[in-house]
């Protein structure tokens, strides 16, 4: 799929934006890429840590991604199924002077009291049973998101929280959420830890994770998209791609 908003693929290292769900990809596809330093590649992995790990291994091992005029990786397909049309497996290698920077994004469950649907979480570290991954440029990314939200003019700006993001292989609620909070984590999701761990295992690169709170201890949801909190989170996710591009521009690799 052609995308006129992408920069010259040879001008800078690519930015790989990774999400799990179709609704997350729908939100991100509507984001503004005009400030991108280089090609912005959007990859949907499917839900859960194993799906995230396998999709990342596939795209990074084969250097699959957009070639000139094809900046979107699309849907890598769930493990055990062939990729669909527009799949990452069917694209030419990413063109750039360095390894792709990776941002894991999408929805999450907030763990801290006082969090609300639509709040943003910027990880300084992702962690799960397999270990932890340190994130790059957390302060730059948090400032960019806060400024973007402040300038949006759509009512009160969502809060931006920073701290460790925990990984889980299932939806976390109730007492389990409190136990994760006791470890110092500020949010939990199913893919960020696996995505970033697989990214750095494939080679040194900048990595980050930004999540939008879709439910929180005082605001647990049943189904995304059917309740007000899910709609708020969708709107925030749709708006934050420019902050990802600003983070990417701040990286030394993106300016080579």
C-alpha positions in Angstrom: 0.0 0.0 0.0 1.5 3.4 -1.0 1.7 6.0 1.7 2.7 9.5 0.7 3.2 10.5 4.3 6.3 8.3 4.7 9.7 9.9 4.4 12.4 8.8 1.9 13.1 5.2 2.9 16.8 5.7 2.3 17.0 8.8 4.5 16.8 7.4 8.0 16.4 4.2 10.0 12.8 2.9 10.0 10.4 3.1 12.9 8.6 -0.2 13.6 5.3 0.4 15.5 4.0 -2.9 16.8 0.5 -3.6 18.1 -1.5 -6.8 18.7 -5.2 -6.1 17.9 -7.1 -5.1 14.8 -8.8 -2.3 16.6 -5.3 -0.9 17.7 -4.1 -1.1 14.2 -7.2 0.7 13.0 -6.5 3.6 15.4 -2.8 3.8 14.5 -3.4 3.7 10.7 -5.3 7.0 11.2 -2.4 8.7 12.9 -0.4 11.6 11.4 3.0 10.5 10.0 3.9 13.8 8.5 6.8 14.4 11.0 8.4 11.0 10.5 12.2 11.0 10.1 12.0 7.9 8.0 9.7 5.1 7.0 7.0 4.2 9.6 6.2 0.5 9.6 3.0 -0.7 11.3 2.9 -4.4 12.3 0.0 -6.2 13.9 1.2 -9.4 15.6 -1.9 -10.9 17.0 -2.7 -11.2 20.7 -0.5 -12.7 23.4 3.3 -12.9 24.1 3.9 -16.0 21.9 2.2 -14.3 18.9 4.2 -11.1 19.5 7.5 -13.0 19.8 6.9 -15.1 16.6 5.9 -12.2 14.5 8.8 -10.1 15.6 11.3 -13.0 15.0 9.8 -13.3 11.5 10.0 -9.7 10.5 13.4 -9.0 12.0 15.0 -12.3 10.9 14.0 -11.8 7.3 14.3 -8.0 7.4 10.8 -8.0 6.0 9.0 -4.7 5.8 8.2 -2.0 3.3 10.2 -1.2 0.3 10.1 2.1 -1.5 6.5 3.1 -1.8 5.3 0.4 0.5 5.7 1.7 4.0 3.3 -0.5 5.9 4.0 -4.1 7.1 0.4 -4.9 7.8 -0.8 -8.1 9.4 1.8 -10.8 10.0 -1.0 -13.3 10.7 -1.4 -15.4 13.8 1.1 -18.2 14.5 0.3 -21.4 12.6 -1.6 -19.5 9.8 -0.3 -18.1 6.5 0.0 -14.4 6.3 -2.9 -12.6 4.7 -2.8 -9.9 2.0 -0.5 -7.1 2.9 1.5 -9.3 5.2 4.9 -8.4 6.5 6.2 -11.6 5.0 5.5 -10.4 1.5 7.4 -7.1 1.6 10.9 -6.1 0.5 13.5 -5.3 3.2 13.4 -2.0 5.1 15.7 0.6 3.6 17.7 2.5 6.2 21.2 3.1 7.5 20.6 1.3 10.8 18.4 -1.2 12.6 14.7 -0.3 13.0 13.7 1.4 16.2 10.7 -0.4 17.8 7.8 0.9 19.8 5.3 -1.5 21.3 1.9 0.1 21.7 -1.8 -0.5 22.1 -4.1 -0.8 25.1 -3.2 -1.9 28.7 -4.6 -2.3 32.1 -3.6 0.3 34.5 -2.4 -0.8 38.0 -2.0 2.4 39.9 -4.9 4.0 41.9 -6.3 7.1 40.3 -5.6 6.0 36.7 -8.4 6.5 34.2 -9.2 5.2 30.7 -7.3 7.2 28.2 -4.3 7.8 30.4 -0.9 7.1 28.8 1.8 4.8 30.2 5.4 5.2 29.0 7.5 2.2 30.1 11.0 2.8 31.4 11.3 -1.0 31.5 9.2 -4.0 30.3 9.4 -7.2 32.3 7.9 -10.7 32.6 8.8 -14.1 33.7 11.6 -14.2 31.0 13.4 -11.1 32.2 13.4 -7.4 31.7 14.2 -4.9 28.9 15.3 -1.3 29.4 13.6 1.3 27.3 15.2 4.1 25.3 14.5 7.8 25.7 11.6 7.4 28.2 11.8 11.1 29.3 11.8 12.4 25.7 8.8 10.2 24.8 6.9 11.1 27.9 7.4 14.9 27.3 6.4 14.6 23.6 3.2 12.8 24.6 2.4 15.3 27.3 2.9 18.2 25.0 0.9 16.6 22.2 -2.0 15.9 24.5 -1.9 19.4 26.0 -2.1 20.9 22.5 -4.9 18.7 21.3 -7.6 21.0 22.8 -10.1 18.1 23.3 -10.9 18.7 27.0 -8.7 17.7 29.9 -5.4 16.2 28.7 -4.9 12.5 29.7 -2.2 11.9 32.4 1.1 10.5 31.3 2.5 7.9 33.7 6.0 6.4 33.6 7.4 3.2 35.1 7.7 -0.5 34.6 5.2 -2.3 32.4 4.6 -5.9 33.3 3.8 -8.7 30.9 1.2 -11.4 31.2 -0.1 -14.2 29.1 -3.7 -13.6 30.1 -6.1 -10.7 31.1 -5.3 -9.5 34.6 -8.0 -8.4 37.0 -8.7 -8.0 40.7 -6.3 -9.4 43.2 -3.7 -10.3 40.6 -3.6 -6.7 39.5 -2.9 -5.7 43.1 -0.1 -8.2 43.3 1.6 -6.8 40.1 1.2 -3.3 41.5 3.1 -4.4 44.6 6.1 -5.2 42.4 6.3 -1.6 41.3 4.7 -2.0 37.9 2.3 0.8 36.7 0.5 -1.2 34.0 0.2 -4.6 32.5 -0.3 -5.9 28.9 0.2 -9.1 27.0 2.7 -8.2 24.3 5.1 -5.3 25.2 7.7 -7.4 27.1 7.8 -10.1 24.5 8.0 -7.6 21.6 10.9 -5.6 23.1 12.8 -8.6 24.3 12.6 -10.2 20.8 13.6 -6.9 19.2 16.8 -6.5 21.2 17.7 -10.1 20.9 17.8 -9.7 17.1 20.3 -6.9 17.5 21.0 -3.6 19.4 18.3 -1.0 18.7 16.3 1.7 20.4 13.1 0.3 21.9 10.1 1.8 23.8 6.6 0.9 24.9 3.7 3.3 25.1 0.3 2.0 26.2 -3.1 3.6 26.6 -5.0 2.6 29.7 -8.3 1.0 28.7 -9.2 -0.1 32.2 -7.9 0.6 35.7 -8.6 -0.6 39.2 -11.6 1.7 39.6 -12.7 1.4 35.9 -12.6 -2.3 34.8 -14.1 -2.9 31.4 -15.7 -5.9 29.9 -15.4 -5.3 26.1 -13.2 -2.8 24.3 -15.3 -0.5 22.1 -18.6 -1.0 23.9 -18.0 1.3 26.9 -17.0 4.9 27.2 -13.5 4.1 28.5 -12.7 2.0 25.5 -13.8 4.8 23.2 -11.6 7.3 25.1 -8.6 4.9 24.8 -9.2 4.5 21.1 -9.2 8.2 20.5 -6.0 8.7 22.4 -4.2 5.9 20.6 -5.3 7.4 17.3 -3.7 10.7 18.2 -0.2 9.8 19.5 1.7 8.7 16.4 3.3 12.2 16.1 5.0 11.8 19.5 6.4 8.5 18.3 7.9 10.3 15.3 9.4 12.9 17.6 11.0 10.3 19.7 12.4 8.6 16.6 13.8 11.9 15.4 15.6 12.3 18.7 17.6 9.1 18.2 21.1 9.2 16.8 20.3 6.3 14.4 17.5 8.3 12.8 19.8 11.1 11.9 22.6 9.1 10.1 
